[in-house]
Amino acid sequence: MWLPSATDTVGRVRRLVLIAVVALVAALAPTVLPPSVSAAAGEVHPEWGSISAHGARLHQGCRGYAYGYALTPPDGDWALETFLLGPHGKRYGSGYFQTGSDPLTGTGAWRLCLRATRGGIYTIRARLTVQNGADSSDGWLPDTTFRLRKPRH
């Protein structure tokens, strides 16, 4: 790896920019990057609500596969992020719901295509964030799992 000498002005500037970029990425990574396969990093709050989905058989082409949510969030404006994880932790999709445009109980759908989707056990993870004035809290709802099966031939 190239590192500038102490007397190299251009090198010093590059080094400072590199350090700043690394620090910025490290600071933003927890908020910008998708959740890890494990939700254990945050607290789980079953009292805040639940998510659900039924098992289904995959169909030819691309189709929507429904899931539901029911929330009882703390007071304030809320935002719900949902993440679909397939077999072996592969990420298949995400969804977003919020105060003002979505109800406390509702449905969403994952658009999945047979050619790109494996049969198996899928997990939905959901992160709820609530903002009440200057106070903010977030946590995970309990995970839910369901089975998607390939069509019979």
C-alpha positions in Angstrom: 0.0 0.0 0.0 1.3 3.4 -0.9 1.8 5.8 2.0 3.2 9.4 1.5 6.3 10.7 3.0 6.1 13.3 5.8 7.4 16.0 3.4 5.1 15.2 0.5 2.3 17.9 0.6 0.1 16.1 -1.9 0.7 12.9 0.0 -0.4 14.5 3.3 -3.6 15.8 1.7 -4.3 12.3 0.3 -3.6 10.7 3.6 -6.0 13.2 5.5 -8.7 12.5 2.9 -8.2 8.8 3.3 -8.4 9.0 7.1 -11.5 11.2 6.8 -13.3 8.8 4.4 -12.5 5.8 6.6 -13.8 7.6 9.7 -16.9 8.6 7.9 -17.6 5.1 6.7 -17.0 3.7 10.1 -19.4 6.3 11.7 -22.2 5.8 9.2 -22.0 2.0 8.6 -24.4 1.1 11.4 -27.1 3.4 10.1 -26.6 3.0 6.3 -25.8 -0.6 5.8 -28.5 -3.3 5.9 -28.8 -5.3 9.1 -26.6 -8.2 9.7 -28.0 -11.7 9.5 -28.3 -11.6 13.3 -30.7 -9.1 14.9 -29.0 -9.8 18.3 -27.1 -6.5 18.1 -30.3 -4.6 19.1 -33.0 -5.2 21.6 -36.1 -7.2 20.6 -39.4 -5.6 21.7 -42.3 -8.0 21.3 -44.6 -5.4 23.0 -44.1 -3.1 20.0 -45.8 -5.4 17.5 -45.3 -8.4 15.2 -44.9 -9.4 11.6 -46.3 -12.5 9.9 -46.3 -14.4 6.7 -47.8 -17.7 5.4 -45.9 -20.4 3.6 -46.5 -20.5 -0.1 -45.6 -22.3 -3.3 -43.5 -20.3 -5.7 -45.2 -19.6 -9.1 -43.9 -19.3 -12.6 -42.6 -15.8 -13.4 -42.5 -13.0 -10.9 -45.2 -12.5 -8.2 -46.0 -10.7 -5.0 -45.9 -12.7 -1.8 -47.7 -10.9 1.0 -46.7 -10.4 4.6 -48.4 -8.5 7.5 -47.4 -6.3 10.4 -49.3 -5.1 13.5 -47.7 -2.4 15.6 -48.2 -1.0 19.1 -45.3 1.5 19.1 -44.4 3.9 21.9 -45.8 7.4 21.5 -44.3 9.4 18.6 -43.7 9.1 14.9 -42.7 5.7 13.8 -40.9 4.0 10.9 -40.8 0.3 10.2 -38.1 -1.3 8.1 -38.6 -4.9 7.0 -36.0 -7.2 5.6 -36.5 -10.6 3.9 -33.7 -13.1 4.4 -33.7 -16.4 2.5 -31.8 -19.7 3.0 -28.2 -19.2 4.0 -28.9 -15.5 5.0 -29.2 -14.2 1.4 -31.0 -10.9 1.3 -34.1 -10.9 -1.0 -35.8 -7.6 -0.3 -36.8 -4.8 2.1 -39.9 -2.7 2.8 -40.6 0.6 4.6 -43.7 1.9 6.4 -44.2 5.1 8.4 -46.5 7.3 10.4 -48.8 9.4 8.2 -48.8 7.2 5.1 -49.2 3.7 6.6 -51.6 2.3 9.2 -50.5 0.6 12.4 -51.8 -2.7 11.0 -51.1 -3.4 7.3 -49.6 -5.6 4.7 -46.7 -5.5 2.3 -45.4 -7.8 -0.4 -42.1 -9.1 -1.6 -41.8 -9.4 -5.4 -40.0 -12.7 -6.0 -39.2 -14.4 -9.3 -39.1 -18.2 -9.5 -35.8 -18.3 -11.5 -33.9 -16.2 -8.8 -35.6 -17.6 -5.7 -34.7 -20.8 -3.9 -37.2 -22.9 -2.0 -36.6 -23.1 1.8 -37.1 -21.3 5.1 -37.3 -17.5 4.9 -37.0 -15.0 7.8 -38.6 -11.6 8.0 -36.8 -9.1 10.3 -38.3 -5.8 11.2 -36.8 -2.8 12.9 -39.0 -0.1 14.5 -37.7 3.4 15.1 -39.8 5.9 17.1 -39.2 9.7 17.3 -41.0 11.6 20.0 -39.8 15.1 20.1 -36.1 15.0 21.0 -36.4 11.4 22.2 -35.7 8.5 19.9 -35.8 4.8 20.4 -35.4 1.8 18.1 -35.4 -2.0 18.3 -36.4 -5.2 16.6 -39.7 -6.9 16.5 -39.5 -10.7 16.9 -38.5 -12.5 13.7 -41.0 -14.6 11.8 -40.2 -17.5 9.5 -42.2 -19.1 6.7 -41.5 -21.7 3.9 -41.4 -21.1 0.2 -41.7 -24.3 -1.9 -40.7 -24.7 -5.5 -43.6 -25.7 -7.9 -44.3 -29.4 -8.6 -43.3 -30.6 -12.0 
